[in-house]
Each structure stands twice: as C-alpha cells, then as structure tokens.
Amino acid sequence: MLIDSGSPGAPATIGISLTINGEVRELQVAPWTTLLDLLREDLDLTGTKKGCDHGQCGACTVLVNGTRINSCLALAVMKDGAEIVTVEGLAKHAGQDGAMHPLQAAFVERDAFQCGYCTPGQLCSAAGMISEGHATSREEIREAMSGNICRCGAYTNIVDAIEDVMHAGAVR
C-alpha cells in the first residue's frame, strides 16, 4: 500500500491492487471509499446496485475471494490483493465464456426477476451460496438467501432457479 497525499489540503489516497472479473487493476483510492462506490463510480461496473447502503438489502452483493459480501460495508482499501467477481464477470468466472452463467440462464428460464434491481446481488449471492455447499434443501436455500431482498416478491422463482442449478450440478 502506497499513500499519496497529493497537494497540500488534498485528501490522501492509497494504492491498491484488485483482480476484478479476472483483470488486475492498480488503483488509487481514498481510504473511505467503499468497494461498492469504487466498482460503480470509478470502474463503471454498474451491475452491482446500491440499495440501502447499510448492508440490509443485498443488492450490492459481490464475491470477494469466492465469498459473498455486501460491498457497501467493505472499504476498498481493506480488499487490497483480493479477487472480486461482480455480476458482469460471473459467467467468465464460471468458465462460461460467451454464454450466460448457469444461474443467469436459470433466472431467465424461471422468470426469477421482475424489475431486475436485486437480480445482480441475488445472482452473486446464489453463486457464493452454492460454492459454500451448505444449502441442500429448499428451506436451507431460503435461509441462506435471506439477506437478499426482492421487493417485487419473486422469491419462489428465485429459489426454483437456484434449485435447478444445484440439482443439475452446473455450479460448484
């Protein structure tokens, strides 16, 4: 980490390196910048949504080193050296170059979205949940996905889509 104070009176920035959707990025970041704001505002990865900005809705869920997190609660500088996967990189991360991630295809097939605002967070959370391997039943899926709110109420279809992918063994 390299701190650059710039000119007198200017806020300090910290140099970090992140691998985002498979691409290494060297960045200068203000210490108070959340990972969510870095992704959306600085890197134009707007698939990750800002919902509540308090870690309560799950719209900002991304994968960090394979674990799902609420990016609104993580400072970007704390993730120095991490591998970040956003909804834009989900298919590539799963080796689906040129095709949708199996979860994305299942969400389309099962009509597991309405307005679509929560969908990126739902997809990243579902991918992380599947890789965790803890949820095997419909009830366990519902519990593990409870941090992701869908205000349109597409929960039944979301769980159906996740079950389809889990039962097909398409994602680990």
KEPA-710675 format. One record per atom (N, C-alpha, C, O, CB): x, y, z; residue in one letter. Coordinates in pm, whole numbers, plus 50000, padded with zeros to 5 digits. Atoms other than C-alpha are relative to their C-alpha. Glycine has a CB too. Example, Ala and Ser with C-alpha at 12.3 -4.5 7.8 and 13.67 -1.06 7.14 Angstrom:
BEGIN
500894988150000A 512304955050780A 500905012050000A 501945011850066A 499015000350125A 499184988149994S 513674989450714S 499235010950073S 499745022050090S 500415004649858S 
//
This chain:
BEGIN
500834988350000M 500005000050000M 500875012450000M 501745013950086M 499065000050119M 499274987550011L 501385033749893L 499025011350022L 497985012049956L 500715001349863L 500874988749973I 499875065350034I 500535012149925I 501715015449934I 499915002950154I 499664988050075D 499865096149811D 499125011350051D 497905011150031D 499824997849845D 500794989149945S 498805128049982S 499715010849897S 498935019949924S 500715006150117S 500274990250105G 498865147749656G 500455013850044G 501505015150108G 498525000249965G 499654986449963S 498925185349704S 499505002950141S 498624996050193S 499405010149900S 500434996649864P 498575201950044P 498495002650006P 497955009649921P 500765012450052P 501444998449984G 494975200450165G 499184990049923G 497984988849945G 499615013749960G 500735010050078A 494055173349917A 499894987050081A 500794983750157A 500704997349864A 500135012549926P 492715140550056P 501044989849954P 501434989549838P 498604994249982P 499035010450030A 495175111750073A 499334988549927A 498154985649947A 500674995050129A 500485012350064T 494795081449851T 500984988950032T 502134991250068T 499855001949846T 499195011849972I 496095046549896I 500014991449875I 498964989049814I 499444992150123I 499875008850115G 497405024549618G 499624985850036G 500154980150131G 501425000549945G 500395014049979I 495724990549598I 499994992749867I 499944998849760I 498604999150068I 500085008650118S 495684961549356S 498864990250022S 498814983150122S 501354992549975S 501135009249995L 492494942249288L 499914992549868L 500194998249763L 498675007550029L 500325007350121T 491714914849041T 498495000049990T 497794993550068T 500594985250001T 501444998250013I 488254924148919I 499554993349871I 499944997349761I 499625015050001I 500505007750114N 486464899548692N 501144995049912N 501044994949789N 499025008449917N 498875005950069G 489824884448600G 501055009849953G 502085005749899G 499534992449885G 499054989750046E 491594917448525E 500655006750120E 499965011750209E 499285010549911E 499284993449891V 494304930848757V 499915015149980V 500205020349872V 501494995450005V 500154985450004R 493654967448839R 500835006150111R 500695002550228R 498505004150014R 499234992149903E 496124990749011E 499265013250016E 499045020449919E 501515002349952E 500894988749977L 494095018449173L 500495008850114L 501135004050207L 498594995150029L 499804990649890Q 494485049449388Q 498625003050058Q 497745007749987Q 500735013249953Q 501324999449940V 491615050249635V 500065008250130V 500995006650210V 499464985850028V 500124993249872A 490565073849913A 499674989650107A 498914980250080A 498905011349995A 500185010349897P 490595054650243P 498554997350038P 498254986550089P 500755003950122P 501405001449960W 486855059850298W 499114994749887W 497904993549906W 499485013250046W 500785004750114T 485745046649957T 499564985550022T 500394976850047T 500815001249870T 500485013849987T 483535016049981T 500304992449871T 500484998349765T 498484999750032T 499815008250119L 484054987149745L 498875002449901L 499115002749780L 500084985250038L 501144997150086L 480574994049609L 500215012749919L 500025012749798L 498725001150083L 499794987450070D 481395030049523D 501174999249902D 501115005049794D 500245011350099D 498885002050093L 484735020049369L 499524993049874L 499834997349763L 501124991950068L 500485007550115L 483014994649145L 499085008449912L 499265008849790L 499264987550047L 501014992450077R 480135017249040R 500545013249946R 500405016049827R 498795002650086R 499634986350037E 481635052049035E 501345000949927E 501475008449831E 500055008550124E 498674998850059D 485285046648948D 500244990249885D 500964993449791D 501054997950106D 499745010350101L 485195014648740L 498834997749905L 498934989349815L 500364987250068L 501195000850086D 481745018648578D 499424985849992D 498884981949888D 500345005049861D 500625013349990L 480674983548687L 498685001850073L 498574999050192L 500954989650075L 501264995849939T 477104994248747T 498994988650018T 497874991150061T 499385010649915T 500885011349972G 475604959348762G 499784998350148G 498694994750192G 500574987249941G 500115000449855T 476304959749134T 499195012150044T 499565023550015T 501424999850070T 500954989249968K 473444980249278K 500195005450141K 500594998250233K 498584995049984K 500034993749869K 473305004849563K 498545000550043K 497755008049986K 500665014549998K 501375000449951G 470144996949754G 499875008350125G 499565020250120G 499564985650026G 500194993249871C 470065005650121C 501255007250047C 501175016650126C 499574989950104C 498714994649959D 473775013950161D 500294997650148D 501105004650209D 500065015049971D 499815003449858H 473584997950509H 500164984950021H 500134980350135H 498825005150082H 499795014449986G 474124960750437G 498764992050033G 498854980850082G 501004997550103G 501235006849962Q 470474951650482Q 499224994249884Q 498304986249906Q 499145009450074Q 500855004450112C 469174945150128C 500684989949908C 499994982249841C 499585011949919C 499295009650083G 471884925149947G 500155003949854G 500734996349777G 499324987150008G 499914996050141A 471614944649619A 501445001849955A 501745000949836A 499225013049978A 498604997350033C 475354951749635C 500904987750015C 502124989050015C 500535010950089C 499225012049977T 476454915549685T 500944997149884T 500534997049768T 499094988250023T 498975004450095V 479694905749507V 500764988650066V 500594985950185V 500975011949958V 499165010549945L 482134877249551L 501415005550020L 501995011349928L 500034987649906L 498634996049969V 485444885049722V 500744987450043V 500434981550146V 500045011250112V 499275012549976N 487894856149708N 499034988350016N 499264979350097N 500895001350125N 500975010950002G 484884833749643G 498915000850105G 497994992550105G 500704987450015G 500994998549893T 482884845849944T 499105011949969T 499585022449927T 500695001850137T 500934989150027R 479774866949906R 500045010250114R 500045006750232R 498564994549981R 500004989249902I 479844900650078I 499105011349951I 498815012449832I 501455005150026I 500694987650033N 477824932650089N 501085010449975N 501765014750068N 499015004550115N 498914990950035S 480144956249904S 499825013950056S 500785021750059S 500145000849851S 500234986849939C 478534986850065C 500625000950139C 500835011850191C 498515003150008C 499455000249865L 480004976050400L 501514998050004L 502114998150112L 499344989150080L 498575002850006A 483574969450282A 500755012049942A 500405017149836A 500274987449915A 499154989650055L 486194996250240L 500894993749893L 501444982949912L 500855006850111L 499215005450112A 488024991449910A 501434997150042A 502014987050000A 499995009849882A 498615002049959V 491444995250075V 500194987350082V 501294981850086V 500485012050080V 499915012349920M 490664965550301M 500044987649912M 500354976749961M 498824999150096M 500045011450091K 490364943249995K 501234999649910K 501234992449810K 498745000449915K 498764999850078D 493874950549860D 500484985749977D 500634978050071D 501085008350072D 499525013250037G 495084919649675G 498914989849976G 499204978449939G 500904994950106G 501125009450012A 491614903749659A 499574997849857A 499845005949768A 498825004950081A 500655003050128E 489844887349368E 498525003350018E 497844997650103E 500224984949957E 501394995549994I 486484904349310I 499284995149876I 499774996649764I 499925015450011I 500855003950113V 483734889649092V 498675007250017V 497995005650118V 499814984449992V 501284993150003T 480764911549005T 499094992549903T 499524982949839T 500165015049958T 500945006550092V 477674901748806V 500525000649856V 500264991549778V 498625006650010V 499464998950136E 479484914148492E 501014989049970E 501184985349854E 500655013549981E 498985010350021G 482184887548544G 499584986250043G 500394976950040G 501225003750073G 500465012749945L 480054859248682L 500144988549899L 500634977849935L 498555001250043L 499935010750101A 479854839148357A 501464996449970A 501804984749960A 499285004349871A 498585002450027K 483584843248287K 500644992450115K 501454983350093K 500735013449976K 499465006449880H 484414833048644H 499644985150003H 500434977050052H 499465007050126H 500445014050001A 482454800648595A 500444992849873A 500014981549848A 498484999350012A 499505006350122G 484254793448266G 498984999849888G 499054991249799G 500434986150030G 501074999450101Q 481234803048056Q 500265011149899Q 499385019249873Q 498645002150068Q 499694989650098D 482994824947800D 498995000049887D 498774989849822D 501424998249944D 500964998650108G 480414837747558G 498604995150032G 497704996549950G 500494992949881G 501325005049962A 477484822147744A 499655005550138A 500525010250211A 499964984349999A 500424995849866M 475454831148048M 500464989950104M 500644978150075M 498465001750006M 499775008649885H 476334817248387H 498764991250015H 497664995849986H 500305008350132H 501185008549982P 474054787448465P 498915006450086P 497725004450061P 500414986950062P 501014993249918L 472344808348734L 499275010749920L 498065012249934L 500665006350124L 500644989850083Q 471694836548488Q 498984993449907Q 497864998449893Q 501055007849918Q 500925007150090A 470134811848243A 498794994850076A 497664995550026A 500734988349930A 501115005249919A 468034796348520A 499075011250045A 497865009350050A 500534992450122A 500844988749962F 466824830548636F 499115004249882F 497955007549902F 500885012050046F 500814996850119V 465664837648280V 498934989449980V 497764992649960V 500895001249873V 500925011250022E 464074803248243E 498865000050101E 497714997450066E 500764986750007E 500995000649893R 462254805448577R 499325013550027R 498505014650119R 500664995250128R 500574986749981D 461344842448543D 500225004450145D 499295008650214D 498485000249964D 499644997549860A 463174848448871A 500365014650025A 501175017750113A 501164991150040A 499804985849978F 463154886048842F 498805007449945F 498115002549855F 501325005049934F 501074991650056Q 460634913448783Q 500625013349960Q 500875015549842Q 498825002150103Q 499394987250038C 462124948348800C 501474998349968C 502035006049891C 499825010550111C 498615003150028G 465634933348798G 501015007150088G 502215004350078G 500295003349860G 499054992349919Y 467154957149052Y 500814991150093Y 502014993250109Y 499265010550080Y 499315008649904C 468024929949303C 500734988449933C 501544981749996C 499024994550100C 499515011950069T 468974904249039T 501524998350006T 501984987350035T 499575000449856T 498555002149992P 472764910849027P 500454995050137P 501284986050146P 500725012849968P 499665004549865G 473014907249406G 499504985950027G 500194978050090G 499435009650103G 500555013649984Q 470754876549401Q 500914989849931Q 501204979349987Q 498554999349942Q 499155009250077L 472944860349133L 501344997650069L 501774986250084L 500235005449859L 498705001649933C 476234867149311C 499844992750133C 500674984350168C 500665013750023C 500235006849873S 474784856149644S 499724985149978S 500234976750052S 498825006550074S 500305014150030A 473414824049491A 501254992449959A 501454981050001A 498944999049889A 498755006550040A 476764816149329A 500894997350121A 501474986550133A 500765008749897A 499225002049878G 478524821249662G 499414989450089G 500134981250146G 500125012950075G 500695009949916M 475914800849848M 500234985949947M 500494976650024M 498495003150006M 499795013350059I 476254771849606I 501424995350025I 501644983650058I 499705000149849I 498625004249978S 480034771849637S 500284997050147S 501184989150177S 500965010749951S 499865003149858E 479714772050017E 499564985750030E 500114979250119E 499195010050085E 500455013749987G 477834739149986G 499164997050122G 498944985350154G 501164991350002G 500775002449878H 475734743850300H 498514998049974H 497844990950049H 500185011550095H 501435000850027A 472304747150143A 499714988349906A 500224987849794A 499485013249938A 500365011550084T 470844714750013T 498494998749982T 498034992749885T 500554987150062T 501455000750010S 467124718350074S 499445013749963S 500135023849972S 499384995050133S 500684987550035R 464644744649960R 499995009650120R 500205021650104R 498564997249952R 500034991649879E 464344757350319E 501395005750029E 501515017350068E 499494991950121E 498634995149977E 468144759850354E 500395010649897E 501095020149930E 500994988349994E 499744989750103I 468334779150025I 499335013050043I 499955023650039I 499484995449860I 500734988049958R 465684803350150R 500725006950116R 500855019250118R 498554996350042R 499284994349885E 467584808150476E 501325006449956E 501635017649997E 500264989050106E 498694994950044A 470964812650306A 499885012349910A 500815020349902A 500754989149926A 500224988550089M 469494837950061M 499205011150069M 498845020950005M 499274995449874M 500884990549930S 467544857050329S 500585014150009S 499845023550037S 499704994950138S 499404986849997G 470004886050319G 499805007849872G 500225019449863G 501444998950028G 500244993450129N 468934894349963N 498505002449985N 497714993049971N 500554991449882N 501404996350006I 465654913049945I 499575002249855I 500295008449776I 499735012550083I 500644997350129C 463404912749637C 498685006950032C 497755000750082C 499774986649916C 501214992549967R 460804939949673R 498844996449910R 497684999249942R 500275014849990R 501085004350091C 458854925649378C 499404986750044C 498324983049998C 500524998949856C 500535012549948G 458414892549561G 500204988049910G 499344979149906G 498565001550025G 499735011350090A 459984868749308A 500704988550072A 501364980350007A 500855004649882A 499265009849921Y 461304846649589Y 499794985649956Y 500764978049946Y 499625001350144Y 500275013950039T 459604814449480T 500764996549873T 501374985849864T 498484997749980T 499325002650126N 461014817249129N 501525000550017N 502244993149949N 499565010049894N 498564999349974I 464464826949260I 500474986750060I 501484981250016I 500345011750096I 499645012849938V 464564795849479V 499894988749898V 500744979849895V 499104997050124V 500135010050107D 463284774749186D 501225000049910D 501764989449877D 498735002649917D 498844998850090A 466114787748965A 501264994650067A 502044987450004A 500225014749957A 498825004849927I 468754781049232I 499954984850014I 500964978149995I 500095006750139I 500155014549990E 467394745949290E 500334993149868E 501014982949867E 498584996350044E 499725005850131D 467524738848916D 501504998849978D 501994988449933D 499385008549888D 498554999750022V 471204748448903V 500694990250095V 501604983050055V 500565014350019V 499405009049902M 472074729449221M 499774985449961M 500694977249971M 499435002850140M 500325013850034H 470324697749106H 500684995649871H 500964983749852H 498494998349988H 499305003150125A 471954699748763A 501504998750022A 502224993649936A 499725010749894A 498585000549972G 475364702548930G 500815009249910G 502005006949887G 500504985849986G 499374991150097A 476154731148692A 501025009450062A 501875014849991A 498965008049929A 499104990849930V 477994751848954V 500444993450129V 499664986750196V 499305013850029V 499505005349872R 480194741749243R 500355011050093R 500795008550205R 501214991249979R 
//
